[in-house]
Amino acid sequence: MLSGVGPASHLSALGIHVVADLPGVGSNLKDHVVVDIGYMDKTKQSLSFLRPTSFTHSLQLIKALWQYKLTGKGPLTTNLAEAVAFIRTDDPDIFPPSEFPPETAVEDTTTGKAAPDIELFVTPVAYNEHGAGTPLGKGQYTFMLHTVLLRPNASGTIRLQSKNPADSPLIDPQYLSDQNDVKNLIRGVRLLDRVAHTNPLKDIIDPAGDNHPKLHQNLSKTSDKDLENLVRERVQTLYHPTSTARMAPLEDGGVVDPFLRVHGIPNLRIADASIFPSIVSGHTTAPVIAIGEKAADLIKNAVGGQARR
Ligand SMILES: Cc1cc2nc3c(=O)[nH]c(=O)nc-3n(C[C@H](O)[C@H](O)[C@H](O)COP(=O)(O)OP(=O)(O)OC[C@H]3O[C@@H](n4cnc5c(N)ncnc54)[C@H](O)[C@@H]3O)c2cc1C
C-alpha cells in the first residue's frame, strides 16, 4: 500500500500516488486463534522449571541445560506442542447430540467431509499472555491444553495510518466477531475439559489448582454463556495471519492470479502467506514453503522462455 498498490480511496486519502487500484489488498485478513486451559500437575513432571520461580526450578533448569549440552537429550529437546489432534465439531462420536443440542451446532466451514475445523494440542507447561505474562504460580508445576479455531468465518483488515513507512499499520483482526467462531471454540473447550478429566491426565491434575484464577480445571458445570465469556477473555492469536493479498479473480477481491502475478502489474509476483485464498486448516509454514517453491518454478519457466506467460 505504501508503494501505491491497494484500495485507491484509502491510498488517495493518505496522499499516496495510486499505481494500481486493488481493493483486496489488506482485506480478508484471516488468522487462527487459540484458547488455552491450564492445569496444575501434581506429579511435578511438567516443564514449568523452564521459567524458574523457585530454587528447585533453577536446579532442574541447570541440570536440563547440562544434559542437553552433553548428550543432546532431556527436557530441552521438547518442541513444546508435543501432541496434536485434528477433529470436526460435527463428529457425533466426539460431540454426541444428546449432550450437544442443535442450537450449539457449528456451521460447517470445512473444505470437505474429511477436513477438520478444530485442532487440539498440549504443552507440558502452562503460560500466560504468550509466555510474557507472570508465571502462574511460584514453584508450581503446570500444563496446558489448547483448542484452535481452524476455519474462522471472521475476517479483518490491515490499513495504513499514514504514508510514513515508520508508522505501524492498523491491524484489525476482528477476532470472534462471528458467533459461529465462538461456538466452535466453546465445543473445543468442552472437549479439552473432557480430555483433562480422562486418564491419564485426570490422575495428574492437582486439586490445589481448582480455585486458581488463571487455571480452569473444572468446566463441566460451566454454562455455555460463561464459557463464551472465558473464550472471549482468553482468546489469542496462534500467529498464522494470511490472505490479505488473496489469490482470486479481481472481482472477488483477489490480488494475485493463479500464477502469483499481481492483477494489473506485469512481472510483480507475491509468494507468501498473504496469497492464501483462505486460511488452511493446519499450520502455515509448510504451505508457505510450497508457495515459495512454486513461485521459483513459475519464474524459472517464465524467464526460460518455456511456458512464458
Ligand atoms: C511466534 C510464531 C510461531 C509460529 N509457529 C509456527 C509453527 O509452529 N508452525 C507453523 O507452521 N507456523 C508457525 N508460525 C507461522 C509461520 O511462521 C508463518 O505463517 C510464516 O512464516 C509466514 O511466511 P511468510 O513468508 O508469509 O512471512 P514471513 O515468514 O514473516 O516472511 C516475511 C519476510 O519479509 C521480510 N520483510 C518484511 N518487510 C520487508 C521489506 N519492507 N523489505 C524487505 N523484506 C521485508 C521479513 O523480514 C521476513 O523475512 C509461527 C509464527 C510466529 C510469529
The ligand as an ORCA input file, in Angstrom:
! r2SCAN-3c Opt
* xyz 0 1
  C       5.825    -16.859     17.116
  C       5.379    -17.627     15.886
  C       5.317    -19.007     15.938
  C       4.906    -19.737     14.831
  N       4.892    -21.095     14.899
  C       4.577    -21.818     13.802
  C       4.617    -23.239     13.830
  O       4.966    -23.850     14.854
  N       4.281    -23.905     12.708
  C       3.894    -23.289     11.577
  O       3.606    -23.943     10.584
  N       3.836    -21.936     11.519
  C       4.176    -21.189     12.605
  N       4.126    -19.813     12.554
  C       3.618    -19.162     11.337
  C       4.671    -19.043     10.246
  O       5.904    -18.628     10.801
  C       4.207    -18.010      9.201
  O       2.918    -18.370      8.707
  C       5.159    -17.953      8.023
  O       6.478    -17.641      8.444
  C       4.690    -16.866      7.069
  O       5.602    -16.812      6.000
  P       5.666    -15.528      5.081
  O       6.711    -15.808      4.072
  O       4.281    -15.196      4.630
  O       6.097    -14.332      6.046
  P       7.403    -14.184      6.942
  O       7.957    -15.521      7.324
  O       7.023    -13.227      8.021
  O       8.448    -13.519      5.963
  C       8.363    -12.153      5.603
  C       9.776    -11.701      5.304
  O       9.730    -10.415      4.700
  C      10.724     -9.609      5.289
  N      10.297     -8.208      5.097
  C       9.299     -7.556      5.709
  N       9.211     -6.298      5.248
  C      10.160     -6.146      4.310
  C      10.556     -5.077      3.462
  N       9.944     -3.887      3.503
  N      11.580     -5.299      2.621
  C      12.203     -6.493      2.563
  N      11.859     -7.551      3.344
  C      10.858     -7.373      4.197
  C      10.762    -10.048      6.731
  O      11.986     -9.704      7.334
  C      10.605    -11.572      6.577
  O      11.825    -12.223      6.377
  C       4.542    -19.058     13.653
  C       4.623    -17.659     13.598
  C       5.045    -16.958     14.701
  C       5.150    -15.455     14.607
*
